[in-house]
Amino acid sequence: MNVVRKLRDSIRARYLKVDTATVADVLDALGLPDQGLAPEFAPYPANAGRMGGFAYTIVGKMQRYAGTGDPRKMRAVDGAGKGEITVWSGAGRGVCFFGELIALGMKRRGCAGALVDGGIRDIEWIKQRRFPVYARYRTPVQSIGRWKVTAWQVPVDIPGATRRRVRVRPGDFILADADGVIAIPARVAFKVLVEAERLTAKEIRIRRDLGRGASLEGVLKKYGHV
Protein backbone atom coordinates (compact mmCIF):
# COMPACT_ATOMS: atom_id res chain seq x y z
CA MET A 1 0.00 0.00 0.00
CA ASN A 2 1.47 3.37 -0.96
CA VAL A 3 1.88 6.33 1.38
CA VAL A 4 -1.04 8.32 -0.05
CA ARG A 5 -3.43 5.39 0.33
CA LYS A 6 -2.30 4.81 3.91
CA LEU A 7 -2.82 8.48 4.72
CA ARG A 8 -6.30 8.50 3.16
CA ASP A 9 -7.27 5.35 5.05
CA SER A 10 -6.04 6.86 8.31
CA ILE A 11 -7.91 10.13 7.77
CA ARG A 12 -11.11 8.30 6.92
CA ALA A 13 -10.88 6.02 9.98
CA ARG A 14 -10.32 9.01 12.24
CA TYR A 15 -13.20 11.01 10.77
CA LEU A 16 -15.53 8.11 11.45
CA LYS A 17 -14.87 8.64 15.19
CA VAL A 18 -16.08 12.27 15.28
CA ASP A 19 -19.56 13.74 14.84
CA THR A 20 -20.88 16.01 12.11
CA ALA A 21 -21.97 18.50 14.78
CA THR A 22 -18.41 18.81 16.06
CA VAL A 23 -17.07 19.17 12.53
CA ALA A 24 -19.66 21.89 11.82
CA ASP A 25 -18.49 23.82 14.89
CA VAL A 26 -14.89 23.62 13.71
CA LEU A 27 -15.81 24.81 10.24
CA ASP A 28 -17.69 27.74 11.79
CA ALA A 29 -14.54 28.72 13.69
CA LEU A 30 -12.54 28.56 10.45
CA GLY A 31 -14.94 30.89 8.66
CA LEU A 32 -16.64 28.15 6.65
CA PRO A 33 -20.19 28.24 8.07
CA ASP A 34 -22.12 26.94 5.06
CA GLN A 35 -20.79 23.41 4.52
CA GLY A 36 -23.80 21.57 5.91
CA LEU A 37 -26.02 19.84 3.35
CA ALA A 38 -29.79 20.08 3.16
CA PRO A 39 -31.79 18.32 5.88
CA GLU A 40 -33.67 16.36 3.19
CA PHE A 41 -30.64 14.06 2.89
CA ALA A 42 -31.47 11.00 4.96
CA PRO A 43 -29.96 7.54 5.45
CA TYR A 44 -31.37 4.62 3.48
CA PRO A 45 -32.15 2.34 5.16
CA ALA A 46 -32.88 4.42 8.25
CA ASN A 47 -30.26 2.51 10.26
CA ALA A 48 -27.53 2.85 7.62
CA GLY A 49 -25.41 4.56 10.25
CA ARG A 50 -22.36 6.75 9.94
CA MET A 51 -20.77 7.34 6.53
CA GLY A 52 -17.48 8.98 5.66
CA GLY A 53 -15.22 9.11 2.63
CA PHE A 54 -13.65 11.16 -0.11
CA ALA A 55 -15.96 12.64 -2.72
CA TYR A 56 -16.07 11.06 -6.17
CA THR A 57 -18.47 13.28 -8.05
CA ILE A 58 -21.00 12.32 -10.73
CA VAL A 59 -23.33 14.79 -12.44
CA GLY A 60 -26.28 14.24 -14.73
CA LYS A 61 -29.53 15.80 -15.90
CA MET A 62 -33.14 14.95 -16.60
CA GLN A 63 -33.24 14.00 -20.28
CA ARG A 64 -35.44 11.70 -22.34
CA TYR A 65 -33.50 9.19 -24.43
CA ALA A 66 -34.00 5.85 -26.16
CA GLY A 67 -32.18 2.66 -25.26
CA THR A 68 -31.82 0.21 -22.42
CA GLY A 69 -29.13 1.95 -20.37
CA ASP A 70 -26.67 4.79 -19.90
CA PRO A 71 -23.08 3.73 -20.80
CA ARG A 72 -21.62 6.95 -19.36
CA LYS A 73 -23.19 6.16 -16.02
CA MET A 74 -21.48 2.78 -15.95
CA ARG A 75 -18.10 4.30 -16.90
CA ALA A 76 -18.46 6.95 -14.23
CA VAL A 77 -19.28 4.43 -11.50
CA ASP A 78 -16.44 2.13 -12.53
CA GLY A 79 -13.94 4.88 -11.68
CA ALA A 80 -14.87 5.07 -8.00
CA GLY A 81 -12.54 3.27 -5.62
CA LYS A 82 -11.53 2.46 -2.06
CA GLY A 83 -12.57 4.91 0.60
CA GLU A 84 -14.56 7.07 -1.80
CA ILE A 85 -18.19 8.19 -1.67
CA THR A 86 -19.96 8.72 -4.96
CA VAL A 87 -21.64 12.12 -4.86
CA TRP A 88 -24.53 12.10 -7.35
CA SER A 89 -25.79 15.51 -8.47
CA GLY A 90 -28.20 16.68 -11.11
CA ALA A 91 -31.46 17.52 -9.38
CA GLY A 92 -33.40 14.41 -10.20
CA ARG A 93 -37.17 14.73 -10.24
CA GLY A 94 -38.80 11.56 -9.01
CA VAL A 95 -36.29 9.09 -10.47
CA CYS A 96 -33.74 6.76 -8.93
CA PHE A 97 -30.04 7.38 -9.59
CA PHE A 98 -28.86 4.51 -7.46
CA GLY A 99 -29.91 0.93 -6.73
CA GLU A 100 -28.71 -2.44 -5.50
CA LEU A 101 -26.52 -3.47 -8.45
CA ILE A 102 -24.51 -0.26 -8.39
CA ALA A 103 -24.18 -0.55 -4.60
CA LEU A 104 -22.91 -4.12 -4.91
CA GLY A 105 -20.31 -3.18 -7.51
CA MET A 106 -19.13 -0.21 -5.46
CA LYS A 107 -18.84 -2.23 -2.27
CA ARG A 108 -16.70 -4.83 -4.04
CA ARG A 109 -14.30 -2.04 -5.04
CA GLY A 110 -14.07 -0.78 -1.47
CA CYS A 111 -16.22 2.33 -1.88
CA ALA A 112 -17.43 3.89 1.36
CA GLY A 113 -21.00 4.84 0.41
CA ALA A 114 -23.08 7.17 -1.73
CA LEU A 115 -24.59 10.63 -1.39
CA VAL A 116 -27.49 11.06 -3.81
CA ASP A 117 -29.08 14.40 -4.75
CA GLY A 118 -31.98 12.42 -6.10
CA GLY A 119 -33.67 9.08 -5.51
CA ILE A 120 -32.73 5.60 -4.35
CA ARG A 121 -34.51 2.27 -4.67
CA ASP A 122 -33.84 -1.41 -3.78
CA ILE A 123 -33.49 -0.24 -0.18
CA GLU A 124 -34.07 -3.64 1.41
CA TRP A 125 -31.41 -5.20 -0.81
CA ILE A 126 -28.95 -2.38 -0.09
CA LYS A 127 -29.62 -2.91 3.60
CA GLN A 128 -28.51 -6.52 3.22
CA ARG A 129 -25.29 -5.32 1.55
CA ARG A 130 -24.59 -3.03 4.53
CA PHE A 131 -23.71 -0.23 2.16
CA PRO A 132 -24.52 3.26 3.51
CA VAL A 133 -26.45 5.64 1.28
CA TYR A 134 -27.79 9.11 2.05
CA ALA A 135 -30.32 10.41 -0.46
CA ARG A 136 -32.98 13.10 -0.86
CA TYR A 137 -35.83 10.67 -1.48
CA ARG A 138 -36.83 7.11 -2.27
CA THR A 139 -38.63 6.05 -5.45
CA PRO A 140 -39.28 2.86 -7.43
CA VAL A 141 -38.88 4.73 -10.76
CA GLN A 142 -35.64 3.99 -12.63
CA SER A 143 -33.48 6.62 -14.36
CA ILE A 144 -33.13 4.74 -17.66
CA GLY A 145 -34.68 6.82 -20.42
CA ARG A 146 -35.23 9.73 -18.02
CA TRP A 147 -31.93 10.89 -16.48
CA LYS A 148 -28.38 10.45 -17.74
CA VAL A 149 -24.84 11.15 -16.62
CA THR A 150 -23.10 14.07 -18.31
CA ALA A 151 -19.74 14.22 -16.44
CA TRP A 152 -17.81 12.91 -13.46
CA GLN A 153 -14.96 14.01 -11.21
CA VAL A 154 -15.88 17.67 -11.66
CA PRO A 155 -17.09 20.22 -9.06
CA VAL A 156 -20.79 19.82 -8.31
CA ASP A 157 -23.37 21.87 -6.41
CA ILE A 158 -25.44 20.07 -3.78
CA PRO A 159 -28.45 21.51 -1.88
CA GLY A 160 -27.26 23.15 1.34
CA ALA A 161 -28.57 23.67 4.86
CA THR A 162 -27.75 27.36 5.33
CA ARG A 163 -27.28 28.34 1.72
CA ARG A 164 -28.98 27.25 -1.48
CA ARG A 165 -26.02 25.24 -2.80
CA VAL A 166 -22.76 23.83 -1.44
CA ARG A 167 -19.90 23.28 -3.88
CA VAL A 168 -18.37 19.80 -3.56
CA ARG A 169 -15.14 19.04 -5.37
CA PRO A 170 -13.49 15.68 -6.05
CA GLY A 171 -11.43 14.74 -3.00
CA ASP A 172 -13.44 16.76 -0.47
CA PHE A 173 -14.42 14.74 2.59
CA ILE A 174 -18.08 13.81 3.13
CA LEU A 175 -19.24 12.93 6.64
CA ALA A 176 -22.78 11.82 7.52
CA ASP A 177 -24.43 10.63 10.71
CA ALA A 178 -27.70 10.92 12.62
CA ASP A 179 -27.47 14.74 12.59
CA GLY A 180 -27.07 15.06 8.81
CA VAL A 181 -24.37 15.47 6.17
CA ILE A 182 -21.47 17.90 5.91
CA ALA A 183 -18.85 18.49 3.21
CA ILE A 184 -15.30 19.36 4.32
CA PRO A 185 -13.14 21.03 1.66
CA ALA A 186 -10.00 19.03 0.93
CA ARG A 187 -7.75 22.02 1.61
CA VAL A 188 -8.80 22.11 5.29
CA ALA A 189 -9.82 18.47 5.84
CA PHE A 190 -6.83 17.50 7.98
CA LYS A 191 -6.89 20.71 10.02
CA VAL A 192 -10.61 20.24 10.68
CA LEU A 193 -10.05 16.62 11.68
CA VAL A 194 -7.36 17.43 14.24
CA GLU A 195 -9.48 20.15 15.86
CA ALA A 196 -12.60 17.95 15.82
CA GLU A 197 -10.65 15.21 17.60
CA ARG A 198 -9.51 17.71 20.23
CA LEU A 199 -13.09 18.88 20.84
CA THR A 200 -14.35 15.30 20.93
CA ALA A 201 -11.84 14.41 23.66
CA LYS A 202 -12.95 17.51 25.58
CA GLU A 203 -16.61 16.51 25.29
CA ILE A 204 -15.78 13.05 26.63
CA ARG A 205 -14.20 14.62 29.72
CA ILE A 206 -17.23 16.88 30.19
CA ARG A 207 -19.65 13.94 30.01
CA ARG A 208 -17.48 12.04 32.48
CA ASP A 209 -17.51 14.91 34.99
CA LEU A 210 -21.27 15.43 34.63
CA GLY A 211 -21.77 11.69 35.14
CA ARG A 212 -19.82 11.93 38.38
CA GLY A 213 -22.15 14.63 39.68
CA ALA A 214 -20.43 17.86 38.65
CA SER A 215 -22.70 20.83 37.98
CA LEU A 216 -23.10 22.19 34.47
CA GLU A 217 -21.92 25.58 35.70
CA GLY A 218 -18.82 24.04 37.19
CA VAL A 219 -18.06 22.02 34.09
CA LEU A 220 -18.41 25.03 31.80
CA LYS A 221 -16.17 27.06 34.09
CA LYS A 222 -13.56 24.29 33.98
CA TYR A 223 -13.68 23.46 30.27
CA GLY A 224 -15.28 26.47 28.61
CA HIS A 225 -18.02 26.38 25.99
CA VAL A 226 -18.11 23.40 23.63
C-alpha positions as CSV (number, residue, x, y, z in Angstrom):
1,M,0.0,0.0,0.0
2,N,1.5,3.4,-1.0
3,V,1.9,6.3,1.4
4,V,-1.0,8.3,-0.1
5,R,-3.4,5.4,0.3
6,K,-2.3,4.8,3.9
7,L,-2.8,8.5,4.7
8,R,-6.3,8.5,3.2
9,D,-7.3,5.3,5.0
10,S,-6.0,6.9,8.3
11,I,-7.9,10.1,7.8
12,R,-11.1,8.3,6.9
13,A,-10.9,6.0,10.0
14,R,-10.3,9.0,12.2
15,Y,-13.2,11.0,10.8
16,L,-15.5,8.1,11.5
17,K,-14.9,8.6,15.2
18,V,-16.1,12.3,15.3
19,D,-19.6,13.7,14.8
20,T,-20.9,16.0,12.1
21,A,-22.0,18.5,14.8
22,T,-18.4,18.8,16.1
23,V,-17.1,19.2,12.5
24,A,-19.7,21.9,11.8
25,D,-18.5,23.8,14.9
26,V,-14.9,23.6,13.7
27,L,-15.8,24.8,10.2
28,D,-17.7,27.7,11.8
29,A,-14.5,28.7,13.7
30,L,-12.5,28.6,10.5
31,G,-14.9,30.9,8.7
32,L,-16.6,28.1,6.6
33,P,-20.2,28.2,8.1
34,D,-22.1,26.9,5.1
35,Q,-20.8,23.4,4.5
36,G,-23.8,21.6,5.9
37,L,-26.0,19.8,3.4
38,A,-29.8,20.1,3.2
39,P,-31.8,18.3,5.9
40,E,-33.7,16.4,3.2
41,F,-30.6,14.1,2.9
42,A,-31.5,11.0,5.0
43,P,-30.0,7.5,5.4
44,Y,-31.4,4.6,3.5
45,P,-32.1,2.3,5.2
46,A,-32.9,4.4,8.2
47,N,-30.3,2.5,10.3
48,A,-27.5,2.8,7.6
49,G,-25.4,4.6,10.3
50,R,-22.4,6.8,9.9
51,M,-20.8,7.3,6.5
52,G,-17.5,9.0,5.7
53,G,-15.2,9.1,2.6
54,F,-13.6,11.2,-0.1
55,A,-16.0,12.6,-2.7
56,Y,-16.1,11.1,-6.2
57,T,-18.5,13.3,-8.1
58,I,-21.0,12.3,-10.7
59,V,-23.3,14.8,-12.4
60,G,-26.3,14.2,-14.7
61,K,-29.5,15.8,-15.9
62,M,-33.1,14.9,-16.6
63,Q,-33.2,14.0,-20.3
64,R,-35.4,11.7,-22.3
65,Y,-33.5,9.2,-24.4
66,A,-34.0,5.9,-26.2
67,G,-32.2,2.7,-25.3
68,T,-31.8,0.2,-22.4
69,G,-29.1,1.9,-20.4
70,D,-26.7,4.8,-19.9
71,P,-23.1,3.7,-20.8
72,R,-21.6,6.9,-19.4
73,K,-23.2,6.2,-16.0
74,M,-21.5,2.8,-15.9
75,R,-18.1,4.3,-16.9
76,A,-18.5,6.9,-14.2
77,V,-19.3,4.4,-11.5
78,D,-16.4,2.1,-12.5
79,G,-13.9,4.9,-11.7
80,A,-14.9,5.1,-8.0
81,G,-12.5,3.3,-5.6
82,K,-11.5,2.5,-2.1
83,G,-12.6,4.9,0.6
84,E,-14.6,7.1,-1.8
85,I,-18.2,8.2,-1.7
86,T,-20.0,8.7,-5.0
87,V,-21.6,12.1,-4.9
88,W,-24.5,12.1,-7.3
89,S,-25.8,15.5,-8.5
90,G,-28.2,16.7,-11.1
91,A,-31.5,17.5,-9.4
92,G,-33.4,14.4,-10.2
93,R,-37.2,14.7,-10.2
94,G,-38.8,11.6,-9.0
95,V,-36.3,9.1,-10.5
96,C,-33.7,6.8,-8.9
97,F,-30.0,7.4,-9.6
98,F,-28.9,4.5,-7.5
99,G,-29.9,0.9,-6.7
100,E,-28.7,-2.4,-5.5
101,L,-26.5,-3.5,-8.4
102,I,-24.5,-0.3,-8.4
103,A,-24.2,-0.5,-4.6
104,L,-22.9,-4.1,-4.9
105,G,-20.3,-3.2,-7.5
106,M,-19.1,-0.2,-5.5
107,K,-18.8,-2.2,-2.3
108,R,-16.7,-4.8,-4.0
109,R,-14.3,-2.0,-5.0
110,G,-14.1,-0.8,-1.5
111,C,-16.2,2.3,-1.9
112,A,-17.4,3.9,1.4
113,G,-21.0,4.8,0.4
114,A,-23.1,7.2,-1.7
115,L,-24.6,10.6,-1.4
116,V,-27.5,11.1,-3.8
117,D,-29.1,14.4,-4.7
118,G,-32.0,12.4,-6.1
119,G,-33.7,9.1,-5.5
120,I,-32.7,5.6,-4.3
121,R,-34.5,2.3,-4.7
122,D,-33.8,-1.4,-3.8
123,I,-33.5,-0.2,-0.2
124,E,-34.1,-3.6,1.4
125,W,-31.4,-5.2,-0.8
126,I,-28.9,-2.4,-0.1
127,K,-29.6,-2.9,3.6
128,Q,-28.5,-6.5,3.2
129,R,-25.3,-5.3,1.5
130,R,-24.6,-3.0,4.5
131,F,-23.7,-0.2,2.2
132,P,-24.5,3.3,3.5
133,V,-26.5,5.6,1.3
134,Y,-27.8,9.1,2.0
135,A,-30.3,10.4,-0.5
136,R,-33.0,13.1,-0.9
137,Y,-35.8,10.7,-1.5
138,R,-36.8,7.1,-2.3
139,T,-38.6,6.0,-5.5
140,P,-39.3,2.9,-7.4
141,V,-38.9,4.7,-10.8
142,Q,-35.6,4.0,-12.6
143,S,-33.5,6.6,-14.4
144,I,-33.1,4.7,-17.7
145,G,-34.7,6.8,-20.4
146,R,-35.2,9.7,-18.0
147,W,-31.9,10.9,-16.5
148,K,-28.4,10.5,-17.7
149,V,-24.8,11.1,-16.6
150,T,-23.1,14.1,-18.3
151,A,-19.7,14.2,-16.4
152,W,-17.8,12.9,-13.5
153,Q,-15.0,14.0,-11.2
154,V,-15.9,17.7,-11.7
155,P,-17.1,20.2,-9.1
156,V,-20.8,19.8,-8.3
157,D,-23.4,21.9,-6.4
158,I,-25.4,20.1,-3.8
159,P,-28.4,21.5,-1.9
160,G,-27.3,23.1,1.3
161,A,-28.6,23.7,4.9
162,T,-27.7,27.4,5.3
163,R,-27.3,28.3,1.7
164,R,-29.0,27.2,-1.5
165,R,-26.0,25.2,-2.8
166,V,-22.8,23.8,-1.4
167,R,-19.9,23.3,-3.9
168,V,-18.4,19.8,-3.6
169,R,-15.1,19.0,-5.4
170,P,-13.5,15.7,-6.1
171,G,-11.4,14.7,-3.0
172,D,-13.4,16.8,-0.5
173,F,-14.4,14.7,2.6
174,I,-18.1,13.8,3.1
175,L,-19.2,12.9,6.6
176,A,-22.8,11.8,7.5
177,D,-24.4,10.6,10.7
178,A,-27.7,10.9,12.6
179,D,-27.5,14.7,12.6
180,G,-27.1,15.1,8.8
181,V,-24.4,15.5,6.2
182,I,-21.5,17.9,5.9
183,A,-18.8,18.5,3.2
184,I,-15.3,19.4,4.3
185,P,-13.1,21.0,1.7
186,A,-10.0,19.0,0.9
187,R,-7.8,22.0,1.6
188,V,-8.8,22.1,5.3
189,A,-9.8,18.5,5.8
190,F,-6.8,17.5,8.0
191,K,-6.9,20.7,10.0
192,V,-10.6,20.2,10.7
193,L,-10.0,16.6,11.7
194,V,-7.4,17.4,14.2
195,E,-9.5,20.1,15.9
196,A,-12.6,17.9,15.8
197,E,-10.7,15.2,17.6
198,R,-9.5,17.7,20.2
199,L,-13.1,18.9,20.8
200,T,-14.3,15.3,20.9
201,A,-11.8,14.4,23.7
202,K,-13.0,17.5,25.6
203,E,-16.6,16.5,25.3
204,I,-15.8,13.0,26.6
205,R,-14.2,14.6,29.7
206,I,-17.2,16.9,30.2
207,R,-19.6,13.9,30.0
208,R,-17.5,12.0,32.5
209,D,-17.5,14.9,35.0
210,L,-21.3,15.4,34.6
211,G,-21.8,11.7,35.1
212,R,-19.8,11.9,38.4
213,G,-22.1,14.6,39.7
214,A,-20.4,17.9,38.7
215,S,-22.7,20.8,38.0
216,L,-23.1,22.2,34.5
217,E,-21.9,25.6,35.7
218,G,-18.8,24.0,37.2
219,V,-18.1,22.0,34.1
220,L,-18.4,25.0,31.8
221,K,-16.2,27.1,34.1
222,K,-13.6,24.3,34.0
223,Y,-13.7,23.5,30.3
224,G,-15.3,26.5,28.6
225,H,-18.0,26.4,26.0
226,V,-18.1,23.4,23.6
